[in-house]
Amino acid sequence: MAGSDTLKTRRTLDVGGASYAYYSLAAAEEQGLGDVSRLPFSMKVLLENMLRFEDGRTVGVDDVKAVAGWTQTRRAGKEIAYRPARVLMQDFTGVPAVVDLAAMRDAMTKVGGDAQKINPLSPVDLVIDHSVTIDFAGSADARAKNEALEFQRNQERYEFLKWGAKSFANFRVVPPGTGICHQVNIENLAQVVWSDDTDSIPVAYPDTLVGTDSHTTMVNGLGVLGWGVGGIEAEAAMLGQPISMLIPEVVGFNLTGEMAEGVTATDLVLRIVQMLREKGVVGKFVEFYGPALDHLSLPDRATIANMAPEYGATCGIFPIDAETLRYLKFTARDAERIALVEAYAKTQGMWRDATTPDPVFTDTLTLDISTVTPALAGPKRPQDRIALSAAGASFKGTLKDLSGEDAPRVATVTDKTFDLRDGDVVIAAITSCTNTSNPSVLIAAGLLAQKAVAKGLQAKPWVKTSLAPGSQVVADYLQSAGLQAPLDTLGFNIVGFGCTTCIGNSGPLDPAIVDAVNGKDLVATAVLSGNRNFEGRISPYVKANYLASPPLVVAYALAGSMTRDITTEPLGKDTDGNPVFLKDVWPTNGEIQAAIRQALTPEMFRERYANVFEGPQAWRDIQTAAGQTFDWKDGSTYVANPPYFQGMAADPAPIEDITGAKLLALLGDSVTTDHISPAGAIKKDSPAGAYLLEHQVRPEDFNSYGSRRGNHEVMMRGTFANIRIKNEMAPGTEGGVTLLDGVQTSIYEAAMAHQDAGTPLIVVAGKEYGTGSSRDWAAKGTRLLGVKAVLVESFERIHRSNLVGMGVLPLRFKDGQNRKSLGLRGDETFDITGIGGAITPGQDVAVRITRADGTVQEIAVTCRIDTLDEVEYYRHGGILQYVLRNLNKA
């Protein structure tokens, strides 16, 4: 699809005997749009998008000029309609998205429309990577057992996804056991420069995407502009709707120097996360530049880009350069594609080398990467970096904060030869997309294990160890390098290919360990090589979680405790009883690079991705019917027809003020989407657990909230059900509880009682509301509980957008006011006025607070509906209703 090309920028590019059309940035300059050569790389990608889709309607010449002239203001500004080339999904977020599409087809049929209008117009890839759980670990058969359980538990979901792959056009499913969506993306799916042959000659353009996982940004390391969105936004993009966004600010991050001996990409990214969180880049693009890029491998870049959500940015992008081409060649991309990438990038001024002038940015910061030192982050936020040498001392403060104790307590472990103490590491997991895409840190972990085994070291017996690679290529090169065997010896057997511990799929702990932790309420710890360590996410029995590089994960499995300084204290003793220190087993940079050169080959990528859509035999054996509409199964606890379109009229009703609203939850700062919609284990005594028991599901078959996102009944009951969430309406409590008429009850039960009474609800919270994963169920569950508005001090980008997409009004306090300055307790009534009839983006809204004693206070807050498109979404009751009505009328 292309626009009208009013500015006449379409040109022809010849590459190796093939001709491509493209929309020339140089031609835009010739048409009087000014000098665009110093635009940031990411802004050049946006400018090309505006040129290609300029049609005088969704994209006008003024939009093109606004992006081209960005260097004059360098500030966030005009609303634009951006159309990414494709959509990437993982199954936790992909299943509910496909459920929504199936429900839209049903709804379209009911209103007499054509169900085939509900069909992806943009290519969609869904990678099943979030459903494997570490039920088994530390054994040679762990992977086979976990994968067998995965198929047993998820049969209904997988049947549904197979139906989607058969029934929807432009929709492909990468089967379970392949790897993590982001690693599959950079190793195979991403093209860097795309070509579309729907025109008279192929049109070349930058590869761009949105994904239903916040770490979609990993592909930014490859020079591909992409970021995470909620499933509802992704569905709209699939159905041809542009992404409505404001032209962003772009913060330049200047990297200089070279990394020192013994420092990993993980150490570097944790420092970058810390710096950018301190800087404040929420809602902004971050672009990396500077001389250090000449020394950063593409996997290192992908590690940094992956954690853009952790530093709060929309994306964290690197430009295209020689390292990009080297990686494309090494991962066995087609020679013709690589030639096109190079020619296109150089022709469009999107190529970086040592002679390229630095772009102009809104703001900049600089890091000499030679100053980075080994580190961890924790105990509950990725930005809370701790120098490795200070980690042991730091835990003393953590212990005091979490337990009130000054010294570690000891618990007896029944029928074991050891005791358990505060600070002991009960989970050590090499997991997630952050690091398993990077051979340098995985080879380092293997070499450390090899050296440790040679000295006779063992992992401590209370540590659950696991290795979950991001792609099958990792298994190939660890085997080739002879490093999987020593990892196995230490218990780091491969448990599956997918996102495990980082998403909360860490699986059960030894019951004796659980009893010891619960008996003394110990502060047990986890060390993982992932990107998320929020409260209650990793395991319900672990209160302190630390992010670390893979070799440090192995080191802490050997040490067994976060209370120790592993830079000065021994990890253990060798076979002769001599102490072994970290420096004795840490591999050198030279050893790591030599192993990489020996073990990794392009043929590994070529073989593993040759049949990437076929999957294992268990996937191929799944039978499902094809058809325009899905045959919903009554009583299914995994996949159910959601209620979003029930009673939907042909046209939306007028917007009304919200009156008589009651508080459902009064929350503090840094409430994550995990707090709002957890992904991990479902407790028996929770509302979701009660629902499953009522439907004859055994507790051992509960699976996880993440796996049941296709069933709104489970997910409504799981909203605000995180075991660590603290509702200030019910002080002294943890978990999904609130007050109803002064009596403590579950959030879900209170919400249903308010719905029965016709009472609208409101949630009030502090700063950074909705940080974390791009979890659309955090907004869907909020809406289905009857919450009409969320009033906070600040939002994280994706969640605010998701709330609007579900028809929930996002509001922000003004003038330094907050829940504490207003003295809110939870027994107030709220009237939100000034939105009835029409809304203007960013307008002030009046909130009248009536307290229990009858006193009234009125404040002004900011409406965080930011664009005119978002006004339309809210007016229709949500983005899906908006799309459905428009498609029905088309």
N, C-alpha and C positions, 0 to 999 in steps of 0.2 A: 504494500500500500504506500502511495506517495501523494504529495499534495499538488498544488497547481504551479509551483515554481515561478511565482510572480517575479522574483528577483533574478531569474535566469542564471542559476548557479550550477545547473546540471552539466557535467563534463564527462569525458571518456578517459579511462585509464587502461593502458595496455600492459599486461603482465604475462611474460612467457608465452606470447602468442595468443592469449585470451584477452578479450575486451570486457570491461566493466563500466557501467555508468556509476557516477558518484556525485555527491553534492559538495561542491568545492568551497572551502573556506577562503581560499585565495580569490576566487571569483566574487565572494561576498564583499571582500575588501574593495575590489574593482567597482562594485555597485554602490560604493559610498558608505559602507557600514563602518569604516574606520579600520585602524590597525588592530588585528586580532591575534597577532603573533605572540604577544605576551600574556594572552589569556591562560589561566591554568589549564592543564590537560583535561580535567573533568569538565570545565566550562566549554572547551572546544567540542567535547562529545555532546553536550547539551545544545550547542549552537548548530551542529550538524543535524541533530534531531529536529530542531525548529525549522531548518531549511528544507529538510526532506518532507516534513508533514505540513508545511505552510499551505493552508487552503482557504484563508480568509474567514474561516469560521472558528474551529477549535484553536488554530494557530494563525495569527495574523502577522503582517509585516512588522507591526509595533512590537510583537513578542520577540521576533528575530532581532530587531534593533536593540531591544532591552538586554538580551544576552550578549550580543556583539559589543555593546557599549559598557559591559560590566566593569571594565578596568577604570572607568571614570568614577564609579561610586564605590565598588567593591563591597557593597552591603546587600543584605537580603532585601528583596523588593518585589517586583511585579509577579503576579500569579501567571504560571505557564502550564500548558497541557503537554505532558511528556509521555511518549509512547515507547516503553522498553521493547526490545526485540523478542523476548521470551520470558517464561516463568519457570522457576525451579521450586519444587516442593519436597518436603520429607513427609513421612507417613503420619506422624502425630498431627501435623497441621494439614496435611493433604487429604486425609480421610474426611474430616469435617468439611473441607472445601468441596470435595466431590459429593458429599451428602447434600450440601447446599445446591450444587448444580442439579443433582437428581431431583431435589425438592422443587427447584425452579421449573424443571421440565413438567413435573406434576401440576404445578400451579399454572403454567402456561396452557396446558391441556384443559384445565378446568375453566379457564376464561375463554376457551375457544380459539386459542392461538396455536402456532406451529411449534411443537416441542424441539424441532431441529434448529430453531433460532437460538436455543441454549446450547451452544457448542463453542469450544475454544477457537478463536480466530488467530491467536498467537500460539507458537509451539510451547507445549508444557511437558516438562520431565518431572516425574515423581519418583524419588528414590526411597525405597523402604529400608530405613536404617535406624529407626528409633524403637523398634519393638523387641529386640533381643535383651534379655535380662540375665544377670550373672547369678543364676541359681547354683551353678557348679563352677568351681575355680580350683586352680592348683593341681590339675590332673590332666593326663594326656587326652582323655575323652571329654573334657569340659566343653569344648566347642560343639562337638556332635550332640551332646546332651542338651545344651542350651538351645541350639537351633531346632532340635526336635520338639522341645517344649514351646518354642516360639511359634511353630506352625500349629501345634495343638491348640494353643491359647487363642491364636489369631485367625483361625480358619474363616470365620465370618467376615472379618475385615478384608482378608486377602481375596475371598470370593467377590466381595464388593469392588475392590480395586481392579480385579480382572474384568469385571463387568464394565467398569469405567473405561478401561483400555480398549475394550471391544466397541463400546457404544459412542464414545466421543472422538471426534476428529482431532488431529494435532495433539494427541495425548498419549505419552509413552510412560511405561512403568519399568523402572529398574528393580529387579526382584530382590528379596532379602538375601543377606549373606554376601553382597557385593562390596559394600563399604559405605562411608558417610557421604551424604549428598554433596557436600562442599569439596571433598577430595575427588570424588568422581567427576565433579564439575571441572576442577582445574586440570585433572589428568586426562579428561576425555571429552566432556560435553562442550566446554567453552571453546570458541573459535577465534576470539580476539577481534577479528574482522569477519563479519558475516556477509553472505551473498544470497540474494533472493532472485530467482529466475522467473518470477511471475510477470515481469515486464518484457519488452522486446529484446533487451540484453540484460544479463544479470546486473543487479544493483548492489554495489559494495557499500557497507556501512559498519560503524563500530558495533561490536557485540555488546549488548546491554541487557539487563534483566532485573526483575524483582523476584524475591524469594520469600517463601512462608517460614523462613527460619532467620533469626536475626543475624546469624553468622554467614549469611549469603555474601557478606562483604569480603570473605576470604578470596573470592575471585578478583577483587581489586588488585591483588598482588600481581595478577597477570595483565593488568592494564584494561580490565573489563569493568565498566561502571555498573554496579549492582548493589542493592541493599535489601534489607528485610522489610517486609510489610505484613500486615495481618492477612489472614486467609481471605477475608471479605474484600480487601483491596485487590488481592491477587486474582480473585474470581472476576472482579470488574475488569481488570487488565486483560484477562483471558478472553472476555466477552467483547473486547474492542473499545472499552472505555479508557481514555487517557488517565494517567496519574496526575492529579491536580497537585501542584507544588509551587512554593514560592522560590524564585531565583535565590539560591543560597549564598551565604558567606562562605568563603574558602580560606581555611587556615593552612598556611604552608609550614611544614615541619622539616627543617633543614638538618640532615644527618651528615655528620663529618666523622673522619677518623676510621679506624678499623677496630673490630672487637679484640679484646685481650685474650690471652691463653686461658682456657678453662671457663670461659663465659659462653653461654648458649643463647640461642634466639629467644628462648623463653625468658631468660634474664633481661634481655633487651626489651621485649614487649611489655614486661611488667613495669619497667621504668617508663616506657612511653605512656602506658595507661595512667600511671601516677601523674605524670606531667600534664597530660591533656585533661584529666579530671580536674586538676588544680586550675588549669587555664579556663576550662568551661567551653565545650564545643558541642553541646547538645543542639541538634537540628542543623549543624553546619557540616560542610564537607571538609575533610582533612586530606591534604595532598603532600606526599613525601618527595623531597628533592634533595640535591646536594651531592658532594663528591663521594660520600659513603655508599651511594647506590652502585658505584663501580665495583664494590666488594661484597654486596649483599646478594646471596643466591635467591632465586625465585622462591624456593620453599621458605627462606627467611622472610621474604617480603609477604608471602601468604600468611605466615604466622602473625605478623604485625597487622595485616589487613583483617584477619579473622576477628581480632578483638576490638574492632571499631565499636561494637555495642558496649563493650566494657569501658572504653574511654568516652562514650556518649555520642560519637559522631554518626552522621548518616552513612558516611563511607570513609574509608582510609585508603586512598588510591595511589598507585605507582604508575608512572608513564611507561609507554612501550619503548624498549631499547634492545640492545644486543642480547641481554640476558633473557628477555622474553622469547626471542627466536631460539636461543639455545635450549630453553626448556621445552618449547613446542617440538623441536627436533628430537630431544631426548625422550619425550613421551610419545613418540611415534605418530605425530600428526602428519597429514599428507604434505608432500613437498610443495604442491600447488598452493595449499592454504598458507604455508609459511611464507612463500614468495609474495602472496597477496598481502599478508599482514605487513611485511616490510615495505613494499611499494606504497601501499595505502597510507601507512603511518608517516612515511617520509614526504609523500606528496601533500598530505593534509597538515603538515607541521605538527604532527602528534608524536614525533620521534625524539628521543632524548639521547644525547651523547655528551662527552666532556666539553664540547664547544657550544652546547645549547644555552642561550641566555636563561637566567632564572625567570620563571613566570612572576606576574604581579599577584599578590595575595591580599586578602582583607587584613591579615595579621600573620605574624610568623613567630616561631620559636625554634631553638637550636639545641641539638644534643650531640656532643662529641661521644660517639659510641665506645671509644676506648676507655671512657670513665665508668662504664657499666660494670657492676660487680654481681656475683651470684646472689640470688634472692628468692623469696617466696612471697605469696600474697595471702592474707587471711586475717582473722579467722572466718569472716563472712562476707567480704567484699573484694572484688578483683583489684580495686585501686589501692587497697591497703597493703602496700609493699613493705616487706621486712627484709633487711639485709640478712643473708644466711647466717652470718656470724652473730647476729642479734636474736635469732629465732628462739633459742632456748630461753633467754632472759625475757623475751617478749611474752612467752606463754605464761609467765607468772602473773602478769597483768590480766591476761585473758582468763586465767583460772579464777582470779579474784572477781572479775566482771561477771562471769557466767555461773559461779557457784558461791561466791562470798568467802571462799577459803583462801588462806595464805599459803598453805603447803599441800602438795598432792596427797590425796587419800588413797587407801589401798582396799581392794575388794578381793575376797577369796573366790576363785573360779572352781566350781564343783568338778571333781574328777579330772582336774588338770594338774600339771606339774608346775604351774606358774600362777602368780597373782596378777591382778590388773590394777593399774594406777591411773589417776588423772593424767591426761596428756599422752597416754599410750596410743599408738597408731593402730587402729583396728582395720583400716582400709588403706591399701596402697595400690593405686590404679593408674596404669598408663592407658589413657583413654582420650577420646574426643578429637575433634577436627583441628584443634589448635596446633597440636604437635605431631600427630601421626602422619601428617602430610610432609613432614620434614625429616629426611633421612639422617641429617647430621645428629639430631637429638636421639633418634631411635637407635642408630648405630652406637652412639655414646652410651646409651643405657645397656645395650648388649655387651659392649666392651667392658663396662664397669662390672656387669654380672660375671663376665668371663674371668676377670681378674679376682673378683671376690670368691668365686667358686674354687679357683686355683689355690687360694689361701685357706680354703676350708670354711668360709663364712656361710651362714644360713640366715634366711629371713626368720624373724621372731615368730614363735608359734601362734601368737594371738593376732597376727596380721593376715587379713584376707588380701591376697595378691591377685592381680589380673592384668592382662594385656588385650586390648580391643583395638586392633589396627583400623585405620580409616580406609584402607583398600587392600585387596588381596596381593597387590604388588609388594606391600610391606612384608608379608609372610615370605614371599619369594626371596627378597634380598636379605632378610635376617637368616633364612635357611642357607642361602648361598654363602654368606659371610661366616657361617658356622657359629652364629650367635644365639639362635633360638634354643639350642641345647642348654647353655648355661642359664639363660632366662628361665627355661623350664625347671632347671634344678632349684632355682630360687622361688618357684611357684608362679612365675609370670608366663604361664601357658596361655596360648591364644584362647579366649573365651567366646569369640565371635567377631564378626566384622560389622561394626555399627557404633552408635552412640550409647554408652552404657552408664557408667558411674556419674558422668557429668550431668546427665539428664535425670538422675535419680534411679536408674535401673541397676543399682549396685547389688541387688539381690539380698538374700537373707544372710545374717551373721550366725555363727555358731550359737545355739541356744544358751550354752553355758556362758558365753561372752555377754549375750544380751541380759541374762539374769544378773551377772556381776555388775554391768553398767547400770541397770535399773535399780538394783538393790542398794547401791550407794549413790545413785544419781551422778555417776562419774561424768567428767568432761572428756569423753573419748574423742579422738581426732582421726581425720582422714587426710591423706596427701594424694593429690591427683594431678595429672598433667593436662587438665581441661581448662575451661575458661570461665566456669561458673562455680561459685562456692557459697551461694546464698543460704540463709538459715533454712533448715528442714529439707533442703534439696537432695543432698547426697544420700543420707540415711536417717531414719527417725531416731537412731541410737547414737548419732554422732553430732556433737554440738559445735565443734570447731573444725573447719575445713580449710585446707591450705593448697593453693595452686603452686606447682613447681614443675621444673623440667623433668622429662623422663628419667635421666640418670639420677636426679635427686629423689625421685619416687623410689627407685631401687635402693638408694642409700638409706632412706628412712625406713624401708622395710627391714633392712639389716639392723638399723639402730633401734627401731621399735618404739621410739618415744619422741614427742615434740619438746620435752623438757630438757633435752640434751643439746649441747653445742657441738654439732658434728664436725665443725671446722677445727676443734681442738681436742675433743674427746673421741676415743676409739669407737668404731662401728661394731667391733667384736674382737675375738681372738682367733689367731690362725691355728693350724693343727698342732703347733708346738707350744701353744699357750701365749704367744706374743701378741700384743695389741696391734690391730690393723686400723689405720686412720684413713679418712677420706682421700687424702693426697696419695695414699699407697695404691688406690684402685681407680682413681680418676684418669680417664684416657687423655692423651694429648691431642691437640688439634690435628697434628700430623697423622697420628694413628687413625683418627676418625676419617680424615679425607682419604687415606690409603685404603681403608676398608670400603668406603663408598665407591672408589674407582674400581676396586676389584669385584664388588658384589652387584652393582646396579647396571642394567643394560636396557636399551630401548626395546629389545625383544620381549622383556617382561611385560611392558605396557601393551605392546602389540598383541600378545597372546591373551592377556587377561581381559582386554576390552574388545576382542574380536567378536564375542557373542554375549555382550553385556546384558542384553535384554532377554536372554533365554532362562537364566536362573537355574537353581538346583532341581533335582528330580521332584522334590516335594512341591515346588512351585508349578512345575509343568503338569503335575498330576491334578491340580485344582481344576474342577469343572464349574463353569458358570454359564448361564444363558445370556444371550445378547438380546437387546431390545432398546427402543427409544426411551422407555421409562423403566425404572427399577421396580422389581417385585419385592416390596418391603415385607419382611417376615414379622408377623405378630409375635410379641414376646421377646424379640431379639434384644439382648442387653449390650450389643456392640454398635448396631446400626439402626437408627430410627428416623422416621420422617419428622423433621423439626417443625415447630409451630410458627415460624416467622411469617408465613404467607396466609395463615388462616384468617378468613374474613377480610382479606385485602380488597379494597374498593378499586375501581378503575382509575380513580384520581385521588390524590392525597387530601386529607382534611386540613383545614387551616391550622397553623401553629398556635398553640395555646400557652398561656402562662402556667406555671406549676404552682399550685396552691395546696396548703395543708400538708406539706411533705414532712415525714418523720425521718430521723436518723436511723440508718441500719448499722453503720459502723463509723467509729471515730478513731482514725488511725494516725500513726506518727510519720516520721521521715523514712525515705528509702523503702517504701512498700513496693515489692517487686511483683511482676506478673506471676511469679511462683507463689507469692503470698495470696494473690487473688485467685489463681487457678492452678493448683499444684499439679505436677506431672507424675509424682511418685506413687508410693503404695497407698492403698485404700484401707483404712482401719475398719475393723468389724463394727465398732461402736459409733461410727460416723453415719450421718444421714445417707450417704452413698452406699456404705456398707449395709445398712438396713434395707435399702432398696434392692440390692443384689441378693441378699438373703431371702427377701420376699419372693424373688424370682428364681429361687432354688439354685443359686450359684454358690458353690462352696468357697469358703475363705481362701483356700489355696488356689482357687481359680479366679480370684478377683482381678488378677493382672494389675494394671496401673491406671490412674486417671488419664495419662497420656494415651494409652491404648484404647480407651473408651470414649474418646472425643467425638465419635460418630453417634453417641447416644446422649441427647440433651437432658434426659431425666437423671442420668448419673452426673453429668457435668454441672447442672444447676445445683445439685446437692453438694457438689464439691467446691462450689464457688465460695471464696473466703474461708476455706476449710484447711488451710495449711496449719500444721501442728504448732508452728512457731509464731503465727500471727497474733498480735496483741491489740484487742479492741479496747480503747480507753473508756468505752461505755461500761465495761465490766472489768474494772481494775483488779489486778492480781491474777488474771486468768491468761491462758494461752490457748490457741486453737480457735475454731470458727464458732465463737459464742457471742451473744449480745443480750440485751435486755428487752423484754416485751412487757409493758405495763409494770416495770420494776422487777420482773421475775427473769432469772437467767435461763436462756434457752439457746438452741442452735440458730445460727444465721438463717439457715434454710427455713426452719419452722417459723421463725419470726417473720420472714419475708412472705411466706404463704399466708400467714394470719393477716398481715397488712394488705395483701392482694385481695383476700376475701372481704376485707372491710372497705376496699376501694381507696386505700391510702397510698399515695405516691411516696417513694423513698429517695433519700439522698445519702451519699457517702461524703465525708469530710476527712481530709488527710493533710499531711505536711509536704515536705519538699521531695522532689524526685519520685513522684508517684508513677508507678508503672514501669520502672526500670526492668531490664532483663530481656527475656525472650519475646519475640514478636508473636505473642500468644493470643490469637483472636478469641479464644474462649474466656480470657479475662474480661473482654468486653461483652461477649455473648451471654456469659453467665450473669454478669452485672445487669444486663437488660432483662433477662428472663426472670430475675428475682424481683423485678419491678422498680429498679433504681432508675430515676428519671434524670438525675444530675449528679455530677461528681465535682466537688469544690475543694481545690488543693492550693498549696503554695507554688508548686511547679510540677509540670508533667514531663515524662520522657516522651520522645517524639512518636514512636510507633503506637503506644497505647492511647495517647490522645486521639490520634487519627482513627484508631479502631473504635473508640467510644462514639465518635461522630458517625462512623460507618454503621453502627448499630442503633443509631437514633438516641444516644444518651448525650446530654448537654454537658460539655466540659467547661468548667468555670475556674478562674484563678483569683485568689485574693489579691487585693491592691494595697498600696500604701503601708506595707509592712504588717498588715493584719494577718492573723492566723487563728487557729482554733484555741490556742492558749490565751492570746491577748483578748479574745472575745469571751473567754471563760466558758466555752461550750462543754456540756456534760453529757448530752445525749437525750435529754427529755424535752428539748426545744421543738417548736414547729417552724417550718420554713415556707415562705412565699417568695417565689422567684418571678419577678414581673419585668416587663419591658421587652419580652420576646414574642408576645402575642401578635399574630398577623404577619410579621416579617422580622428578619434578623439581618443585621449588617455585620460582616466579618470584623471581629475584634472590638465590637461595641461594648459599652458599659451596660451592666444588668443590675437591677436593684434586687437585693435580698433582704426581706423583712424577717427578723428572728423574734419569735414570740416565746418567752421563757415560761417555765412551769408556774411562776408566780404572777404571770400576766403582763410583766414588763415587756416592752417592745424596743428593738433596736434595728435600724435600717442601715445597711452598708452597700457600697457600690463594689462590684466585682467585674472582672474582665471575661467576656465570652471568648473562649478559645476555639470557636469555629472560625478558621483562619482564611478561607477562600470562598468565592461565590459558589464553586462546585460543592463545597462542603455544606453550604447553606441548603442547596438542593437535596443533598443526601439526607440531611436532618429533616427537611420539610416532608420528605417521602417516608420518614420513619426508618431510614437506613439505606445503604448503598445498593443492596440487593433488590429492594423494592423499587428503587429508582431505575435500575437497569431493566428489571422485568417489565415495568410499565412502558418504558421507552421501546423495548424490543417488541412488545405486543402491538404498539402503535405503528411501528416501522413497516 
